């Protein structure tokens, strides 16, 4: 089907079929408003009786609602005018009702846009119907409407992950990647394996702007493999006689990757190890 621009939004229901929202039969009329805004923040400072003022508490992004102003007319998505125009309009409108309302089930909201480097990005959010879908008729075969979509997780995640290779025996174990996105990524996983001969206390450290975290694993086994999922705050280690812990400072978040250029340093008390850290760039 014909889309009117390389930058467009679409809906992907549970059936996996992608429905572009910017075609010659239906389109989004609003560029700005909350579609281009930022999520609200939740959290409150705490009043402590014996301290003047309030104790500052970090804010966290809250869920948000995105509103789409749209129109729909009586052509097919490629612009061809149907013989029976009322039937074509009715079909287009019912499709939109079905994919947006979706009986209240969650679906994928996908957007494509050009970032500040003019690179075309594609990212997905999970959304559900929150209101609207009442048509204002322009004619019998055309209507305008608005629909509100609620995002429990307020961010969009790139459809393509980024893999970072880490090796404690190369360049002192230091890499300085630039984490893509507009906000820190919490959709991160990590897999590591010891070098031949085993490793003692392998550590991965992330530092940027006062935010640090480290993963330490202590083992006496000849080899160890580690899988850590930062978003679910879960780590699994396949080895005998293993203990592990996570430390962090500067934030209550566990294992997020701050956006921008960071330092990732792999080290070990004895031996060496290597691994792959995978993250999904996260966008507003």
Phi, psi and omega in degrees: 000155185272122172262151187274353181200159175287342176260111181205163179254156178207165179243136175234100178287187183296336180286353176083358180277127181273131180244099177299143182259001180231084180232187179280356177254336181208149185201160177266130184265338184257129175269320187266230184058211186287350175296329181251008181273189181247156178294150173291166179248143178244157181122152180224145173292156186251132176273123178248123190308319188264010178241130178299143178071215182235154174278125182291135177237133179301141175270152177235145177300137180257170174298162181212166178243131176250129179256135177244122171266127188222167167228159178216138182230196194255028177250174170275177186292345177264001175097357181287132180278128182286156176297314176256098189292325179296321179297320180295316178297313180302318180297313181298318181293319180293324177298315179296317177302315185294314186285329180280308184293309169053027181055029178079006181279156180282142176225175180266128173255117184248139175229147176238132182204164177262128181278190185292346176260011181067022175271132179284119181252150174229128183214151184242145170232161175261129186220162173215158180299136180233349179160167178097210182069032174254112187285142170251109191288130172270331176196186178292339185238028177201144182208153170251151177200166175233148177221136178257134180239129180262130177251106178297315169266115193285359189253160172256137182245131181306144180283344180246121179285161175248130179254130177245126179269131183235135180215120184291347182259003182244126177053040180066017179078006186261131166231153183232068182286156171260112183284123183283163177114181177250349176222165180298144181268129173252359178265082190225141172222162188212134177230131182223151178220141180286157173286171177303133181099353177087177182211147177242129179051061171290136184227136173242124184240132174246131178223138174188124175050045177082356178263123180225147167214156180215143174245118180245132176233126179249127182213149172252003180286162180289336179208156179214140170238142186229135172234124180233132176246112188287325183292322179270359180053052183227138177225137178233131181239128181257095179188167175268148175055059184239139169224148182212158177205161179241135175238151177205162176209159177086354181194153175277350179286148179253116172064034171277153176259109180297139180290156184097190182280129181232168172253127172241121184237124175259134180212173178202148176292318178219140177080194182215169181203165177217165182190177178234125174256126182244131176220158176252118176308139187243134188232152173283000000 
